[in-house]
Structures are given as structure tokens and as C-alpha cells.
Amino acid sequence: MAIINRNAARDLFGSENPIGKVLEFIPDERHGVPGDAPVQIIGVTEKAQEFGADEVPFDALYVPFAQHPVPSAFVLLASDLPRGKLAGAIRATAFAMDKDQPVFDMETMDDRIANWLQGARFNLFLVGALATVALILVSVGTFGTVAYFIQQRTHEFGIRLALGARPAGILRHAIAQSLVIGLAGVATGVMASLILGRLLRHALYMAPHEHPGMLYDVKVNDRFIMMSCTCVLMIAVLLASYLPARRATKVDPMVALRYE
């Protein structure tokens, strides 16, 4: 007999009632998979997090300890007693049952979660710092490139002014062209990031039916991060096009015509 979680019930049986179904497994003692005989499902339990705080849903099957004993096990206790008194009571109870049975690795759930999150938080801080530096470099490069492109059009702006064009119209034209180029570049970058994210999801992100990735609570298509980066880059494009174009429209048309 065995109990499965709701995730396994949905993946294995869909909308059918799993109670009474029989499962057969290929034995794998290394991963704790029983294979002595078929097991009958007698119950369905809720999903439990066993590997980490950001664990994605897993299919799980539970069998009685007497049916499939393991060398060691964890015991979870809920108590209002202080940690020191509870540890002593646990050891006394364990030794009363078996004096040769060791009791080790006792810690509160808060400590366990905090210890696990140390590595995840460091990974997130490290990747976040590198991503921030990359975003700054891209913003500076984008600003310089667009500003140089607009500045090179000073001669063109002078001709337009000499022919009667209004400075406001030239300014809008320069900004609109720069924004179109910027949007095309951002769209290309977003598509590339989504493709790379799919390829690297096993290493960096949470992937269904797999262990959690390197980044805590960050998904492949995180909308907030993508929108934030897009806004920063578009602001850089807007400033890079506005400042040089505004300066060029304030220059005397004759001076702009002689601009090299």
C-alpha cells in the first residue's frame, strides 16, 4: 500500500480517482524506490516541500516504514517547549526506545530555512550585482551610441531649419526615430533573453518537476525584471536623443550648416 501526493495523482491519473489504483515500479534502492511488489494507493496527501523553500511541485509516493525501512529518517515535532527542554526530551525518548540509536542534527524550522536560504540569497545577490553592472554598461553604451547618431545629424537639422522647419518638429522627429530603433533593439534583446532562459532554465531557474535552480523565486519570464530593464534602456535612449537634438535646434542654422 502507498500514499501519493496531489501532484502525482494529477500527473498519473488526471481527473480519475486514484484510490485503489495499483502501481508497479522499477526497483531503485539508491533513490528509495520500492520494487518488491506492486503497491496499491490507499490515500492522497497534500504536496510537501522536502528540498528547499522555493521547491517546485514534485510527484511523491509514501510507503510504510515497516514495508520499506531506510537507514535514517527525520522527525518533525510541533511544541511550545523551549528548544533546550525539547532537545532533552527527544533524546530521552529515543534512548528509551533504542539506546544505540543516535539522535543528531536537531534544529528549529526557522534555523533550517535560514540556513538553506543563505546560499540562495548569495546566488541572487551575486547574479543581481552582475546584472546591475551589465545594465549600467548597456545603458551607457546605448546613450553614447544614440547621442553620437543624433549629433551627426546636426548638419541635416541645420538644412531643415534653413528651409523653415520648426525646432519642435525636428526635436519630435529625432526622438521618434531614436525610440523606434531603441524599441527594436529592446524587442530583440527580450526575445534573446527568453530563448537563453529556456536553454539555461535547468541551471538558473525553477523548472517544473526538477530541483530548484540557482536563483531564488526568479522565473524564466519574470515580467517585473524585464519591464524594469526595458524602462531603464528606453529612458537612456530618450535622453540620448533629446539632449543632442535640443542643442542642435537651438544653434543658428548657418552654424549648423557648417557643422562637420
C-alpha positions as CSV (number, residue, x, y, z in Angstrom):
1,M,0.0,0.0,0.0
2,A,1.1,3.6,-0.6
3,I,0.0,7.2,-0.4
4,I,0.7,9.7,-3.2
5,N,0.5,13.5,-3.2
6,R,-1.9,15.5,-5.2
7,N,0.7,16.4,-7.8
8,A,1.4,12.7,-8.6
9,A,-2.4,12.0,-8.6
10,R,-2.9,14.7,-11.2
11,D,0.1,13.7,-13.4
12,L,-0.6,9.9,-13.2
13,F,-4.4,9.8,-13.2
14,G,-5.7,13.2,-14.3
15,S,-9.3,13.7,-13.1
16,E,-9.7,10.0,-12.1
17,N,-9.9,8.9,-8.5
18,P,-6.5,7.3,-7.7
19,I,-7.8,5.4,-4.6
20,G,-7.5,1.7,-5.2
21,K,-5.2,2.0,-8.3
22,V,-2.1,-0.3,-8.4
23,L,1.3,1.0,-9.3
24,E,4.4,-1.0,-10.3
25,F,7.9,0.4,-10.1
26,I,11.4,-0.4,-11.3
27,P,13.5,-1.0,-8.2
28,D,16.0,1.8,-7.4
29,E,17.3,1.5,-3.9
30,R,19.6,4.5,-4.4
31,H,16.7,6.8,-4.7
32,G,14.4,4.9,-2.4
33,V,12.1,3.4,-5.0
34,P,10.4,0.2,-3.8
35,G,10.1,-2.6,-6.3
36,D,9.4,-5.8,-4.4
37,A,5.8,-5.9,-5.3
38,P,3.0,-3.7,-6.8
39,V,1.6,-1.1,-4.4
40,Q,-2.0,-0.1,-4.0
41,I,-2.8,3.6,-3.5
42,I,-4.9,4.0,-0.3
43,G,-4.7,7.8,0.1
44,V,-3.8,11.1,-1.4
45,T,-1.9,13.8,0.6
46,E,-1.1,17.4,0.0
47,K,2.2,18.5,-1.5
48,A,5.2,18.9,0.8
49,Q,8.4,20.8,0.4
50,E,11.3,18.5,1.0
51,F,14.3,20.1,-0.7
52,G,14.0,23.8,-0.3
53,A,11.8,26.8,0.3
54,D,11.4,27.5,-3.5
55,E,10.9,23.9,-4.5
56,V,8.7,23.3,-7.5
57,P,6.0,20.7,-7.3
58,F,7.2,17.1,-7.3
59,D,5.4,13.8,-7.6
60,A,5.8,11.9,-4.3
61,L,4.9,8.4,-3.1
62,Y,5.0,7.3,0.5
63,V,5.1,3.8,1.8
64,P,5.0,2.5,5.4
65,F,8.4,2.4,7.1
66,A,8.0,-1.2,8.1
67,Q,7.3,-2.1,4.4
68,H,10.4,-0.2,3.2
69,P,12.8,0.8,6.0
70,V,15.5,3.3,5.4
71,P,18.8,3.8,7.3
72,S,17.8,7.2,8.8
73,A,14.8,9.5,9.0
74,F,13.8,13.0,10.0
75,V,11.1,13.6,12.7
76,L,9.1,16.8,12.8
77,L,7.7,18.0,16.1
78,A,5.4,20.9,16.9
79,S,5.8,22.0,20.5
80,D,5.6,25.1,22.7
81,L,8.5,24.0,24.9
82,P,11.8,25.9,24.8
83,R,14.5,24.4,22.5
84,G,16.7,23.2,25.3
85,K,14.0,21.3,27.1
86,L,12.6,19.8,23.9
87,A,16.0,18.5,22.8
88,G,16.5,16.7,26.1
89,A,13.0,15.2,25.9
90,I,13.6,14.0,22.3
91,R,16.9,12.3,23.3
92,A,15.4,10.7,26.4
93,T,12.5,9.3,24.3
94,A,14.8,8.0,21.6
95,F,17.2,6.3,24.0
96,A,14.2,4.7,25.8
97,M,13.2,3.1,22.5
98,D,16.7,2.2,21.4
99,K,19.8,3.2,23.4
100,D,22.1,2.6,20.4
101,Q,20.0,4.8,18.1
102,P,21.8,8.2,17.5
103,V,19.9,11.5,17.6
104,F,21.6,14.2,15.5
105,D,21.1,17.4,13.5
106,M,18.4,18.9,15.7
107,E,17.4,22.4,14.8
108,T,14.3,24.6,14.6
109,M,12.4,25.0,11.4
110,D,13.3,28.7,11.4
111,D,17.0,27.9,11.6
112,R,16.7,25.2,8.9
113,I,15.0,27.7,6.5
114,A,17.5,30.4,7.3
115,N,20.5,28.1,6.7
116,W,19.1,26.9,3.4
117,L,18.4,30.5,2.2
118,Q,21.9,31.6,2.8
119,G,23.2,30.0,-0.4
120,A,20.1,31.1,-2.4
121,R,20.4,34.7,-1.2
122,F,24.1,34.8,-2.0
123,N,23.4,33.5,-5.5
124,L,20.7,36.1,-6.0
125,F,22.9,38.9,-4.7
126,L,25.8,37.8,-6.9
127,V,23.7,37.5,-10.1
128,G,21.8,40.6,-9.3
129,A,25.1,42.6,-8.9
130,L,26.5,41.3,-12.2
131,A,23.2,42.1,-13.9
132,T,23.1,45.6,-12.5
133,V,26.7,46.2,-13.8
134,A,25.7,44.8,-17.2
135,L,22.6,47.0,-17.3
136,I,24.7,50.1,-16.4
137,L,27.2,49.3,-19.1
138,V,24.5,48.7,-21.7
139,S,22.7,52.0,-20.7
140,V,25.9,54.0,-21.0
141,G,26.8,52.3,-24.4
142,T,23.2,52.9,-25.7
143,F,23.3,56.6,-24.5
144,G,26.6,57.2,-26.2
145,T,25.7,55.5,-29.5
146,V,22.3,57.3,-29.8
147,A,23.8,60.6,-28.8
148,Y,26.6,60.3,-31.4
149,F,24.0,59.3,-34.0
150,I,21.9,62.4,-33.3
151,Q,24.9,64.7,-33.1
152,Q,26.0,63.5,-36.6
153,R,22.7,64.8,-37.9
154,T,23.3,68.4,-36.8
155,H,24.1,69.4,-40.5
156,E,20.8,67.8,-41.5
157,F,18.9,69.7,-38.8
158,G,20.5,72.9,-40.0
159,I,19.2,72.4,-43.5
160,R,15.7,71.6,-42.2
161,L,15.8,74.8,-40.1
162,A,17.1,76.9,-43.0
163,L,14.2,75.5,-45.1
164,G,11.6,76.6,-42.5
165,A,11.2,73.6,-40.3
166,R,10.2,74.2,-36.7
167,P,12.6,73.2,-33.9
168,A,9.8,71.4,-32.1
169,G,9.1,69.3,-35.2
170,I,12.8,68.4,-35.7
171,L,13.0,67.5,-32.0
172,R,10.0,65.2,-32.2
173,H,11.3,63.6,-35.4
174,A,14.7,62.9,-33.8
175,I,13.2,61.4,-30.7
176,A,10.7,59.3,-32.6
177,Q,13.4,57.8,-34.8
178,S,15.6,57.0,-31.8
179,L,12.7,55.4,-29.9
180,V,11.9,53.2,-32.9
181,I,15.5,52.0,-33.1
182,G,15.5,51.6,-29.3
183,L,12.3,49.6,-29.2
184,A,13.6,47.3,-32.0
185,G,16.8,46.7,-30.0
186,V,14.9,46.0,-26.8
187,A,12.5,43.6,-28.5
188,T,15.4,41.7,-30.0
189,G,17.1,41.6,-26.5
190,V,13.9,40.3,-24.8
191,M,13.5,37.6,-27.4
192,A,17.1,36.6,-27.0
193,S,16.8,36.5,-23.2
194,L,13.7,34.3,-23.4
195,I,15.5,31.9,-25.7
196,L,18.6,31.8,-23.5
197,G,16.3,31.5,-20.4
198,R,14.7,28.4,-21.8
199,L,18.1,26.9,-22.6
200,L,19.5,27.7,-19.2
201,R,16.4,27.1,-17.1
202,H,17.8,23.9,-15.6
203,A,20.8,25.8,-14.2
204,L,19.4,29.1,-13.2
205,Y,15.6,29.0,-12.8
206,M,12.9,26.9,-11.3
207,A,11.8,24.2,-13.8
208,P,8.7,22.0,-13.3
209,H,9.4,18.5,-12.0
210,E,13.0,19.4,-11.2
211,H,15.0,20.6,-8.2
212,P,15.1,24.4,-7.7
213,G,17.5,26.4,-9.7
214,M,20.3,28.8,-8.8
215,L,18.1,31.9,-8.4
216,Y,15.5,32.0,-5.5
217,D,12.0,32.8,-6.6
218,V,13.0,34.0,-10.1
219,K,11.3,32.6,-13.2
220,V,12.3,32.4,-16.8
221,N,9.9,35.2,-17.9
222,D,10.0,37.4,-14.9
223,R,7.8,40.3,-16.1
224,F,8.9,42.8,-13.4
225,I,12.6,42.4,-14.2
226,M,12.1,42.6,-18.0
227,M,9.9,45.7,-17.7
228,S,12.3,47.4,-15.3
229,C,15.3,46.8,-17.7
230,T,13.2,47.9,-20.7
231,C,12.2,51.1,-18.9
232,V,15.9,51.9,-18.0
233,L,17.1,51.4,-21.6
234,M,14.3,53.4,-23.1
235,I,15.0,56.3,-20.7
236,A,18.6,56.1,-21.8
237,V,17.5,56.2,-25.5
238,L,15.1,59.1,-24.8
239,L,17.7,61.3,-23.0
240,A,20.4,60.4,-25.6
241,S,18.2,61.6,-28.4
242,Y,16.6,64.6,-26.7
243,L,19.7,66.3,-25.3
244,P,21.7,66.5,-28.6
245,A,18.7,67.2,-30.7
246,R,17.5,70.0,-28.4
247,R,21.0,71.5,-28.5
248,A,21.2,71.3,-32.3
249,T,17.8,73.0,-32.8
250,K,19.0,76.0,-30.7
251,V,22.1,76.5,-32.9
252,D,21.9,79.2,-35.6
253,P,21.0,77.5,-39.0
254,M,24.2,78.9,-40.6
255,V,26.4,77.5,-37.9
256,A,24.6,74.1,-38.1
257,L,25.1,74.0,-41.9
258,R,28.9,74.4,-41.4
259,Y,28.9,71.7,-38.7
260,E,31.2,68.8,-39.5
